Structure formats: structure tokens, C-alpha cells
Amino acid sequence: MIPKLFVESIDLGDGRNITIETGRLAKQADGSVVVRIGKTVILGTVVSSRKASPGIDFLPLTVDYREKFAAAGRFPGGFFKREARPSDNEVLTMRLVDRVLRPLFPDDYHAEVQVMIQLMSHDDDVMPDALAGLAASAALALSDIPFETLISEARVGRVDGKFIINPSRAQLEVSDIDMMIGASMDSIAMVEGEMKEISEAEMLEAIKFAHEHIKNQIAAQLRLQAAFGKKETRTYEGEREDEAIYTKVKDASYDKIYAIASKGSSKQERTAAFAEVKEEVKTLFTEEELAENGDLVSKYFYKTNKEAVRNVTLDLGTRLDGRKTTEIRDIWCEVDYLPSVHGSALFTRGETQALATATLGTSREANQIDSPSQQGEERFYLHYNFPPFSTGEARPLRGTSRREVGHGNLAQRALKNMIPTDCPYTIRVVSEVLESNGSSSMATVCAGTLALMDAGIQMIRPVSGIAMGLITDGDRYAVLSDILGDEDHLGDMDFKVTGTAEGITACQMDIKIDGLKYEIMEAALAQARDGRLHILGKLIETLASPKEDVKAYAPKIITRRIPNAFIGALIGPGGKVIQELQKTTGTTIVINEDPTTEEGVIEILGTDPAGIEAVLAKIKSITFKPQMNESYEVKVIKMLDFGAVVEYLEAPGNEVLLHVSELAWERTENVSDVVNMGDVFQVKYLGMDPKTRKEKVSRKALMPRPPREERRE
């Protein structure tokens, strides 16, 4: 018997509809849905353990998003021909969903939660990552797992000044906005995206547009929940509480923490001072009490610490390091720091430091993207590394983390639209975070800008970035510029904004509270712009404009286009010609075909100008085609009884027969009477000889024709 199917529809307002259905698939999960639009089918499931593992004092939430290659009718690459580790695109989608969901579980819910979202069928006109948040929330709506409020996510594009909800990839290619927004019915929870230098007002307008559509998606989830039958929320064992211990800890530590927080000190001094207060608090309890309730003492100390630190900012308008809310930490920068790389820069802001390098290459070094939902390549990409020593820690190295993928992607999106479209290079920027106390991703953007300009990349405009924070108690609020790590952990918002002097290029915002008002977001954006321009000024002081050329030891790249018919001659049999050319000139030569123009695009990469010129000369020689009635300088390379073989000097290797009858107006018995080996002179190109069907040139055609009586027959 086929189970009953429950379906709800969401009208996107342009003829497209999203459907959410449940009742047939994955019924043993705590909640499961199928989301459809066009040919795209996404399965979302959620399962949570009934009990928390002993000793767990956090929410062990796992969000997993995978794209099945069968969804696009394709085979996975690799030897084993099966899906393996997630791609960067899948990791980024996981992060988008995780960041919205995580704050909405009860603070004392510590049972393991696993959200799995799978792309089962793909449509080229649908970008599936925009539906992942909807699938996750709808699955939670049908479960008995405790969850504060339903959410959804939507992508916004803008083409010709008109906003588009969940645009296709083709529409995004001509869009000046690509933003993903996550929200509840009442408030924005997450924003991430890239823009082409838009204003703060335009960004807010895009967020509001998406929010209206998200409300429709949440309403559909509520209808589905009601039709399916809302489950009673499961009971669970919350955190152990003891009001007497909390009071004792707070009374003993609040004033001391407040005094330390209002003093203004470095991260190390602050950490040591807070640790000393904590040790003093622990002395108020016996060893037996600490053995039984030590976890509560630590928990309540953290709670008191958070409250005191936040109140210092709200009461006094000052911060942990003594700055005002709008003040940016001291900045110093340096370019050309590493002597052998193509471009490098060191950016230090307070206790955060990033060392960025830029490496230049040909299209052969492009980053290949091969996933069920996207195929292509990136000619500009950025990698971000966050080693444990950057925060003074020693911890295991377990490969690239999701956080590193996410931060690198944000910085890449911030910079990529400022790389000129005619830039011939493939560019890889790598950011090594050497110190971290607040927004190393924004330090990466600043260091990346300087490294690119140091490498001689003619950026359209330099880009800077800033991380904003928020502290509010409901009645009062303070927007913080250039937040510290502690202000990120203890605050209510992490809002990163990057841009040029002309506008915003990327953003990433996470809200940790319900009900963020648009006026607060507007104030944060205005304050961010002031801070961003201040930081941009520091970058320009260090390097006012891109260096005019790449470094002497960095490769220069020259591109040429040739008709497809000549590609074979340049490559040679078995690649003999191009391999020998690369060997003798010390260059790298890459040939790509442009199907739109039926031309070959030749990239020549090398550090020796003479080698590059030699390759260009060879290309010119191969593609040389003399024009009718034009004159060319030639050199005799072979003597024959019936003429001389000459070579065009501007195209070495191109030979043509100069027949004895075309040497001179006078009758010529011996070729050597007129020309000899090595002679250089001008000839006129006469096109194809209709009799011999071979190219014909003439020396005598450029000479005055003598009177008939002077000719020697």
C-alpha cells in the first residue's frame, strides 16, 4: 500500500513553484521532506538522539549536504567511481544551513542532531543550494525535536535593476548581486554573498526582498506541519542548574571581571586576569564541592563573565582593549615581504596578522570545478590557512576545516570582481593567518589586495574589509567596529563587510539573537563603511596603485589568437614543434580553442623576454600570409638552376621560389649572375600562379622597366 502523500506549494511569483512533500520517503527519520522545483529533487532528513552523551555541554549538530552524481546523469571521477569527501561547494552549503539552524535549538539541548540534505535530481536552471535551508527546516517542522522557530533561505540576484528570487546560474552571470539570506518569520539570521560595488541601501533592499519570500516559504512549512499533524515536542533532560552556586559565583566575581574588562588590556593580560579571578572563585568551594559541581562553577563563571563584559560596553561605551565602539585597531602593512614569490603582503591589525601571497600562471593552473550541479573553472581563487599557533594553541592538524573553506571563499568573493576581465593570468592567492584575535578573514582580504597589487595585477580598485559586532540587552545596543575574538564569542552579531571606495563587494552576517531590527542593521552598515574606508586608506598609504608590471622573476604572459587551421602546425607531429619551442625558449605554451570564434588562444608564459619574443616570432612565421601586391624583404637560402629559394625575413621558415624569369627584366642565363646565397632584397607578392598553382613572387616587378631597345633578349 502506497503511503499517503502530503504536499504544499510555494509560488515564487514568476511562474515557478516549489513543492514540499512528506509521507513517502525516509519515514524512519525523525522528520523527512522532499523539495521539488523543475527537475530538481532534494531529500532533507533530520534525526536526533534521545539522550545526550555524558559530559557533553554543547549542541553536537551536524549538517551534511551532498550532491549525487547520478542526479545529473554523470559518473563520479576517480578510480573508485563513487562520491567521496565533500567538495568545497558542498561544504559551503553545509555552513550556510548550519549557521541559521544552530542558534535556534534550546541552549540546554545537547543530544546529537544530524541534518542530511541530498540532491537526488538536478536541473541546470535551478541552483540547489538555495533550497537546502528550506529542506532542513521543513524536516525539523515534521519532527518532535525541540526547535525555537522555523526558518528558510533564499538567494537574491538583480538583473537590469530588477530583483530575482532564486535565480538560475545563467541569470547570476549577468547579475550584480548574489546573496543568500536566511531568516525566520520575524528576523534575519544570516546573510552571505558577493556584489559588484553596490550601496548599503541597495543591500538592505535586497535583504528585505528575500525576507518577504522567506515568509511565504515558512508559511508553507506551517501548512504542511498542520496537515501532517504536529508532533508533540519530545521531553529531554536539560542542563543541571543550582541557583545558590550561581549567586555565589556571581557575587564573588562580577565586580572583579567588570573592573578587568573596563581597564583596557591585551588578550594575554586579560586572559590571565580572568583566569586568576576564576581560581579565586574556586577557592570558595571545598574539594568535594568542586568534584561534584565543578562544571557548574565553570559554567556560571562564563555566564557572569559574559554579562560583565557586555555591560562594560553598554554602560561605558568602551571595550575589552580600551577602544571606543567605532575605533579601529592600529594597522601596519608591508608589501614585497617574500623575495621569491610573485607578489606578497603582510597585513597586521591589532593582534590579527595575515601574510598573503599571489602566484601567477596560465589557464593550465585554473581550479577545475566538477560537481553534479556545476562544471567549469576558476581563473582566480583564494586559499585560507588557519594554523593553531595563530591563537597560541597546540592542536591536531586534520586537513582543511570547514571554517577555512568558508573564510577563504568569503575573501575570494570579496576580491574576484576587482580582477580585470582581460587579465591573462590564472591567479592563486594564499593567506597564512599568523596571529588571530578578531576577523582574520577580513585581514585576508586586505593582505590579498596588497599582494595582488604587489604582483602587478591591475586591480580595478583596491578592496578592504571589516568585521562588525553587536551587543544588546533589548533596550540598549552598541555596534562595534573591528571586533575582537572575545567580542565575537560574547556578542550578538558577526557582520563582515568588504568593498571598495565605490561600494560593497561581499558580506557575511550571522545573528545570534532573535528580532534584529533593520534600523540596527542599517546603522551597522553605515558604521562599517566608515571603518572600511579608514582601513582602505591604510592600504593605499602602503601601496597607492598596482605595480606597473610583474616582477622580474615572475612570469610574463602574452596571449595571441590564431586561426584553428594553424594550430596543428604550431603543435607539430606528436607535439614535436611546441615541445622543442618550449625547451629552446624556456617558456610554457598553452593552446586552447575558442569555439565561439573558431580560433586558437595561445598563452605564452616566461620570465625571459627574449624567449617570449622567439615564440611570438615562430607564431608569426607559422601564421604568416603574404598579401597580394605587397612587397617583402627576403633572403636567398638556396640556389637552383631555375631560380632561387628565398625566405621571408619577417617570417623565418616561410619559403617561396623566386623563378629565374622574375629576377630581372633582362634575360638571365644563370641565377648567380643576379643573386647569390645570403643576398637580401625586396620582392613583390603576386599571389597564386594560375599555371603552376604555386605562390609567385617577383624581384623585377619592383625595378624600373627599361625601354624595349635596352632590354637584352
N, C-alpha and C positions, 0 to 999 in steps of 0.2 A: 504494500500500500504506500503510495507516494504521500509524504507528509504535507501538511498544509503550508502554503507559502504566504508570508506577509510582506507586502510591498508598499513603499511610499515613494513619491516622486518629488523632485525639486526642479522647478522651472528656472532656467538661467536667464530667461527674458529675450533670447535671441534665436529661439527655435530648438535649442539644445535642452535635454532633460537628463538629470542624474536620478537613478533609482537606487534605493536601498532596500534590500530584501533579506529575509531571515526565515528559518524553518526547515531548510533542506540540507545545508552543508554544515559539517563540523559541529554536530549537536552535542558532543561530549565536552566541548569547551564551555567555560562559564558564560561566554557570550560570543556570538559569531554573526557576521553580516557579509553580504556580497554587494559591492558597489559597482554600478554599471553606468557607462556613458559611451555612446557609439559602440565600437567593438572592444572597448577596454573593460576588463573584468578584474576586480580586486577583491580578494578574500581577506577579511580582518577578523582576528580572533583574540580573545583575552582569557587568561587563566591565572588564578591566584591561589597560592597555598592556603590551607585552612588555619595554619598556625605559623607563627614566626619562629625562626631558628633561634636557639638560645644565644644570648649575647649580642643580638642584632639590635642596634639603636638607630637605624636609618631605614629608608624605604628601598629595598632591593628591586628596583624596577628595571626591566629590560625591554627595550623597544627594538624590534627586528623587522627590517623591511628588505624584501628580496624580490628580484625580477627574474622570472623563469625564462630561459631562452626559448623554450617551446612556445611561450606567449607570442613571440614574433616569428614563429616558424623557422627558428635558427638552431644550429648546434653550438654548444659552448666550445671555446677554444681550449687549447692544452691537450696533453697526452691522454688524460682520463676521460675527457669529454663529459664532464659534469660540473655543475655550479660549485664553486669553491668559496674562498673568502670574499666578503662583500667588496664591491667596487666603491670608489670614493663617492660616486653619485648616490649609491645606496646608503652609505654611512651618513651623508649629509641629510638625506631624507629621514633617517632614524633620529638624528639630532633635532630636526625641525619638530617632529612629533613629541619627542621626549621632553623638550623644553616647555611645551604647552601643558602636557599632562602632569608632569611631576609635582608642581606646586598644588595640584588640586586634589591630591589624596590627603586624608586626615594626617596631621602631624604625628600621631601616635600609632599609625598603621604601618607595621614592619614585616608583614607577611610578603613573601616573594610574589611579584606580579610580572607576568610575561605577556607582552602585546606582540603579536606576529601579524604582519601585513605582507601579502604576497600578490604580485602581479601575475595573473593567470592567463590573460589575453590582452594583447596590445594593439592600439590603434595609433597610426602615425600622426593623426590630428589631435591626439589627447596626450597631455603630459601627466603621467600617473602620480607624480609626487604631490601634486596639488590636491589629490583625493585621499592621501594616506591618513591625514588627521581626522577627516570625516569618518573613515572606516574604523579607526581606533576608538573614537568617541562613541560611535553607534554600537560597537561591540560592548563597550562598558555600559551603555544605557540599557542593554538587554541582560546584563549580569546582576548578581547580588553583591558585587564588590563595592565597598564604600567609596564614594566619589562625590566631590562637592558640587560640581556643576558640569553640564555638558558643554562641549566646545566644538569648533570646526576650524578648518583652514581654507584659505583661498588665495590664488595667485592673481595679481593685477598687472596688466600691461596697458600701454597707451600708444595708440597709433593715430596719427593725424589729429592729435588733441583729444581723442575720444578714449575713455577708459574701457577696457575689455576684461571680463572676469574669466579666469582660467583659459588664457589664450593658448593657441597651438604654438609649436616650435617655430613654424613659418611666420606667424604673427610676431613672435618675440624678436625675430631677426630684424624687424623694422620698427620695433617698439623702443621708446626712450625710457621705459620703466619696466623692471622685472622684480616685483616684490611679492613675498609670501607673507600673509598675515594670519595669525592665529588668535582667536578670541572666543569669549563666552557671549551669552546674550547681552550682557551688560558692559563688558570691558575688554580692552585689548590686552592680550597676554604675551604676544611675540610678534616681532616684525623682522624680516631679513630680506635683503635684496640689493640690487645694483641699479643705478640710474645714470643718465647722461647729463649730469650737471643740472639737476632740477632744483627749484627753490624749496625752502622749508614749507611754505604754504601749499605747494603742489604735492609734496609728500603727505601732508596731513589730509589733503583732499582724496588722495589715492587710498589711504588707510580707511577713511570714512566710507568710501565707495565699497571697499571689500567687506567692511563690517556689516553693511546692510544685507549683502548676500549671505554672509555667515549666519546672520539671524534667521534667514529662511532655511538654511541647512539644519540649524539646531531645532527649529520648529518641526521639520520633517522627522528628525530623530525622536522628538517627543510624541509625535503621532504614531510612529512605529512602535515605540515603547508602550503606549496605551493600547494599541491594537493587539500586540503580542501578549501583553499582561505584565505590568511592572512587578518585578520580584521584590520581596521584602529584603532589605539590606541585611547582610549577614552580621551576626554578632562576632566580636573578636576581643581578645584580651589586650587592652590598651597599656600604655606605659604606667608603671608604678609611680605613685605620687605620695608625697609626705609634706603637708603644709608647714609643719613645725620645722623640718630641716630647711625648707626654702626660706622661711623667715629668718632662721639663724644665720644662714649663709648670706642672705641679702643684707641683713643688719650689720654683719661684720665686714662686708666687702664693698658695698655700693659706693660709699663716700670716697674710699681709697681709689677705687677704679676711676671714678669721676675725676678725681684730682690728677691722676696719671694721664687720663685722656685729654684733659684741658691744658696740660703742661706743654704739649707740642714736642715730640721726640721722634727719634729714628725707629725703624721697625725692630731692630735688635734691642734697643733700650726699652722700648715699650713691651716687647715680648718678655724680656727678663723681669721687668717690674710687675707685670700681670702674674707671671709665674710665682714671684715672691709673695704676692698677696694670696694666691691660691694656697700656697704652702702654709701661710699663717692661718687661713681658714681651716685647713685640715687639722691643725693642732688643737682646734676646739672640740674635736671628736676623739674618742678613745680608739685604740686599735681594733677592738671588737666592733665598734660602730662603723668604722671605715670598711672593715671586712664585709659587713652586712649591707651598708648603704653608701659605699664609696662612689658608686655610679651615680647616685642621686646628688651627692655633693658636687661632683664634676658637672653634672647636667645643670644644676641650679647656679653654679658659679658662671657657666657660659651664659645662661639666661640673664643673670644680673649684669654681667659684662656687656652684653648686647644692649640692654636697656640704658646703662650708664653712658656708654659711648654715643648712642643715638641722641640721648638727651643733651649731651655737651654741645652737639651741633645745633639742635633745635633751640637750646637756651642761649648759647653764647655766639652762635654763628661761626664758630671755629671748629677745626678738625683735628684728627689724631696727630698730625705732623705740624700743627700750628697755623696752617693756611686758612684763608678765608674761603668761602664756598665757591667763589669764581676764580680763585687763584690757580695758576698753572705752576707745576714744579720747575726748578731750574733745568734748562736744556743746554746740552752741548753736542756738537756734531763734528764729524771728520769724514772726508772722502779720500779715496785712493789709499786706504789704510793697508791693504794687502798688495804687495808688489807684483805678484804674478797673475792675478785674476783680471778678467776683462773690465770689471767695474766693482767697486766695493765702497761701503759706507758704514760708519759707526754712529748710532743714534742713542743718546742717553738722556732720559728724562727722570729726574729724581733717582729712585732705586730700581729703575727699569732700563735695561740696555739690550739693544739688538744689533747684531753685526750681519749685514746683508751683502750678498754677492750677486752679480749679474754675469751670466755666461751666454755668449752669442754663438749661434750655429746655423746650419742650413735646415731646409724643410725635412731633411732626414732625421733630425733630432726632435721633431714635433711629437707632442704627447698624444698617443693614439687612444681614442675612446671607443670601446667596443662593448656595448651593453644591449640588452633587448630593446630598450627604449631610445637609444641614441648611438649613432655611429659618426665618427668624424675625427678631427684632430685639433689640438690647441697649439698655436704658434707662440703663445705667451702663457707661461704657467709659473706658479709660485709654490714653493715648499717651505713649511714652517717646522722648526725643531725646538722642542722644549725639554732640555735635559734636566735631570733632578738637581744638579748643582746650582741652577739658576735661582732656586729658592732655598739653598743651603741644606738640601736633603740628600740622603743616600737611599735610593730605592731601586728595585729591579727594572731593567730595561726590557720591555716586552713588545718591541716593534712600535710602529706609528700608532698613536692613540686616536680615538675619535675626536678628541679635543684638538689635536694637532691638525687633523684633516679639516675640521671646521674653521679654525683660526686662519689656516693657510688659504682656504677658499675665500674667506671674507677679504683678506688682504689682496688676493688675486683679482677679485671683482672690483675692488676699490681702484686698482691701477690699470686694468686692462683696456678700458675705453680711452685712456690717455696715450696709448701707443698708436702712432700714426698707422693708418691702413696700408700705406705704401712702404712700411718698414720691411726690408727684405729679410731680416733675421728671424730665426726662431730664438726666443729668449727664455732662459730659465733663471728665476730669482730664488735664492735660498736665504731664509732668515734663521740665524742661530741666536736664540734668546740666551743671553749670558747672565742677566740679572732680571728678576721679576718681582715687582711689587705694584701691580696695577697695570692692566691693559698692555700686555706685550704684543697683542695683535695690532694695536694702533702704532706702537713703536716700529713694528714690522713694515707698516705702510710708509712711515716716514723714512726709515732706513732704505726701503726698497726704492722709493722715489729718488733719493740721492745716489744710490748705486746705479740706477738706470741712467741718470744724467751723467754720472762719472764715466759710464761705459760709452758715452757718445750717442745714446739713443735720444732722438729729437722728440721728447715728450711734448704733447700738445700744451699741457700745463702741469706744473707740479701738484702733487696730492699730499695732504696731511690728514691726520685722524685724531680723534679724541674720544675718550670714554667718559660718559656722564653717569652720575648716580642720583639716587633719591632717598631721602629719609622723611617719613611722615608718620604722625600719630593719629591721623584722621582729621584733626583740626589745623595743625601746623604742618608745613613741609619745607624742605630745603633741597634745592637742586645743586648737586656737587659737580664741579668741573675737574677732569683729570683724576679719577678716583684711585684710591689705594686698594690693595688686595683686601684689607680688612673692611673697607667701606663697601666693597663688592659683596663679601660674605654676610655682613651685618645689615646691609641696606635693602631697599625695596625695589631697586631697578638697576639694570646694567644696560646702558644705551650707548652703543658705539656708532659714531658718525664720521664718515670720511668725505673729503671733497676738495675742490679747487677754489680759487677765488671767485669762480663763476657759479658754483653750485655743488650739490651733493652727488657723490658717485657711488656710495654704498652705505648700508646701515645694518645694524643688528641690535635688536632690543629684546630684553627679557624682563617681564614684570613679575614680581614675586608677591604682589598683593592684589586684592580684588578692587575694582572700581577706580582705576586710574582715570582721572578726568582729562579731557582733551586740552583744557587750558594749561594743565601741568605739562603735558607733552609738548605743547606749543612753547611754553617757557623754557623747557629743556632744550628744544631745537634752537631757539634764539641764543641761549647761553652757549650751546655747543658751537654755533657759528662763530661767536666771538673768540672762543678758545681755539677753534680750528685755524682761524686766520692768524692768531698770535703764533701758533706753532709753525704755520706756513712761513711766516716772516723769519723765523729762526732757520728754516731750511734754506730760504733764499739768501740769507746772510752768509751761509756756508758755501753755497754754490748757486749763483744767480740764474744761470741758464745751463742747458746741456752743453757739454764739451763739443766743439765743432766736429771732431772726428773721433773714431775709436782709437784706442791706444796702439802704440807702435807694435806691440807684441800680440795684440788682439787681431783676430781675422777680419779682413775686409771682405765684403760680399758684393758682387756685381751680378746683376741679372740681365739676361738677354733673351729675346724671343726669336725663334727661327721657324720657318715652315716645317711641318711634320715630315715632309719629304726628305729633309736633310738630316734628320735625327740618326738614321742608320749610318750615314757617312761619318758622323761625329763619334758614334759608338765604335764602329768598325767591326769586322768579323770576330765574334766571340769576345767583344769588348776590348780588342787589341788597341785600337786608336785611343780611346778615352783613358785606358789604364796607363798607356805609355805617356800620354799627355800629363796625367796627374803626377806620375813619377818624375818626369823631367822638369816640371814647373813647381812642384811642391804645393799643389793646390788640391782642393776637393771639389769635384764637379758633380752636381746633381741635376738630373734631367727629369722633368715632369711634363706630362701632356695636358694641355688645356683644351678640354673637349668643346668648350663654347666657341673657341676661335680657331680650332684645328692647328694650334701652334705648339711647339715645344718650348717650355720655360727652362732656361739654363741658369743654374746658380753656380757661381764660381767663388769659392771661399779660399782665402790665403792671406798670409802675412807679408809676402814679398810682392811689391807692386810689379816688378819685372815679370814674375811668374804669372800674375793675373793678366798682364798685357800680352804675354805669349799665348795664353788660352784665347783671349779675345781675337788675336791675330789669326789663330787657327780657325776659329768660328767664322771670322770674316772671309777667310780663304775658302772654307767649305761652302759657304752660302753665297760666294761672290757670283754675280751675274752681270756681265758687261751689257751696257745699253747701246742701242743702235746709234751709229754716227758719233759716238763719244770717243775721245782719244785717251789712251792709257800708256803709262810708261812700262816697258817690258825689258827683259834681259835674255840674251841668247844663252840657252843651256845645252843645245845640241845642234850639230851641223849635219845636214843631209844633202844628197845630190840635188834634190828638187825643192830645197828650201831650208829654213831654219826653224827649230822648235824654240819658242820664246815663252817666258814665264812672266805673268803679271806681277809687278813688284808690290802692288798693294794687296795681292792675294797669293802669297807663295804657295806653290803646289798646283796652281791652276795654269795649265799649259795650253798652247794653241800653235798650230802650224802657220808660219808665215811663208807662203808659197813664193818660189823664186820669181814668179811673174809680178808679184806685188812688192818686190824690193825697191825697184826704181823704174822710172819711165823709160830709161834706156834698156835695150836688150841685155840681159845678164847671162853670161855663159857659165860662170862659176859663182856659186853663192859667196865664196870667200872673197870675191872681188869687191863685194859691197859691205858684208858684215862678217864678224869673227866671234868666236866664243867669248862670252863675257861682256859683249857690247851692250850698252843701254841706250834706248831711243824710244820715241813715241810711235804708236801705231793707231790706226783708226779701226773701230769695230764695225764690220759691215753686215753682221747678222749671219744667218744660215745661207750657205751656198746652195742654190737650188739643184745644181748638178751633183755635187758630192754629198749633200745633206750634212755637211760639217761646218763648224764655225769658221768664219773668214775674217782675217784682219789684213790691213794694208799699210805699208810704210810709205809708198809712193803717193797715197791719197792725201797725205799731209804735206807733200812737197809741191812747189810750183810746177805746173805742167809746161814743159818747154815748147817753143814753136815747132811745127812739124818738120821744118828744114833742119832743126838742130837735133832731132831725135836720131839715135843710132839704131837702125833696124837690124 
